[in-house]
Amino acid sequence: MTATILSVDSGRPSRATDALRRGACPSLSAPMQTGDGLLVRFRPFADGLPPASFAEIARLAALHGNGLIEVTMRGSLQIRGLSAESVSRLASAFIEAGIRWQNGIAVEVPPLAGGDPSEIADPRPIATAIRKIAADRNPPLALAPKLAIVVDGGGRLHLGESVADLRLDAIGMRGSALWRLAIGGDRQSARPVAEFLPEAVPQAVMAVLEKLASAGTGTRGRDLEIGGLISEARGQCDPEAEFANEPHPGFVGAHTIGGAPILGIGLRYGQVQSPTLSNLMKVLAEIGASEVLPSPGRALLIRGLERSTVPIAQAAARSAGFSVDGHEPGNFIAVCAGSLGCASGHFDTRAVADALVEKTPALFDGSISVHVSGCTKGCARPAPAALALSGTAAGIGLVLHGKAGDRPVARTSSQKISEALATIEALLERQRSQGISARGALDKIGEAVLAAAFQQGRQ
């Protein structure tokens, strides 16, 4: 089954014919079949969109899909419940509304790139140069569908925790900025290759991309041998070069960036219905919000508010079901669509996430990450989590310090999950009463005891 679908590259319409398929990175030119129809994922081309444009996205999502909109962990937008015909109509409507989206290789920058005075360097010119050199290559490189490049200039709301195949991080060095190229991880875990002056970065990135392409479309940054890259990079390496080290406050919450208020609101489990989003955008426009930016962490950043209108925006978002406090439990749970929205899902992930919040409040002190995945693919969180609940035909598996597809230490059924979580909460509370964090409590309790509690209900 194929469909001819409109796409946009730098704002110019073109035509693309792609198979509607699972297992790839869904886009407007290559939608993915799910349990509730076709899914498209896109990232707005502009740094931010006015609230009216977001309201239009919500309207079109309801008109052409099922009205469910998602913000992913990496800050992309998803629209669900589409058909082959309605995807084409949606893309055309976006063009008519002046809403452009990025095509080609995924190059991510922080949502406030270029507008944060604490940045070491503006990453946008580097990102643009990488996109151009990749788009101009003939023949095009055949790369892994979900390959991602992060270009992070630092700043308060940086992308230090984003895992990528290739990372470029601005570093301070002798009064100027260089870009450190690293592969296969976040800012701390990625393996460094070398540092480069800005003008040398695109060619260095292309050299790595060509290595990936030559190794096959299943090859990711983590699979590359670092030795050969270092010898070919022809960059410099200074162990004393430093990253921006300001702690990340999380994207959700009230921030002050460059003296201006920025409000981050989180979507409950990353999802919102179209009418809810439209109504909130109307309120934000009325109180002077100028831009809305999709953000990592399944959030939206609101710019243009006055300090006096931030509380009004917070109240409106909270009453609509959004999170305005970065410490709320839902901000620490990655949740996929589950059985209600995906043919691969084995259980209702939102119901289980609700049970986690209700039955295991001791987990949510911010020290650990939690992942609820309807199947072992782990789409909502590719990175490991301290605690993951993963669906299989045999039940819901408990994975500790791993990915959804890793071997579970125990299993239970959907009917018994609340009881299993309550039993784990009792174990956690015994440790938390001694002032131990959730992470420390999990480690102290140990895998064997947690597995027995989850599977058999023993304390």
Secondary structure by P-SEA (a helix, b strand, c coil): cbbbbbbbcccbbbbbbbcccccccccccbbbbccccbbbbbbbccccccaaaaaaaaaaaaaccccbbbbcccbbbbbccccaaaaaaaaaaaaaacbbbbccccccccccccccccccccaaaaaaaaaaaaaaccccccccccbbbbbbcccccccccccccbbbbbbbcccbbbbbbbcccccccccccccccccccaaaaaaaaaaaaaaccccccccccaaaaaaaccbbbbcccccccccccccccccccccbbbbbbbcccccccaaaaaaaaaaaaaacccccccccccbbbbccccccaaaaaaaaaaaacccccccccccccccccccccccccccaaaaaaaaaaacccccccccbbbbbbcccccccccccccbbbbbccccbbbbccccccccccccccccaaaaaaaaaaaaaaaaaaacccaaaaaaaacaaaaaaaaccccc
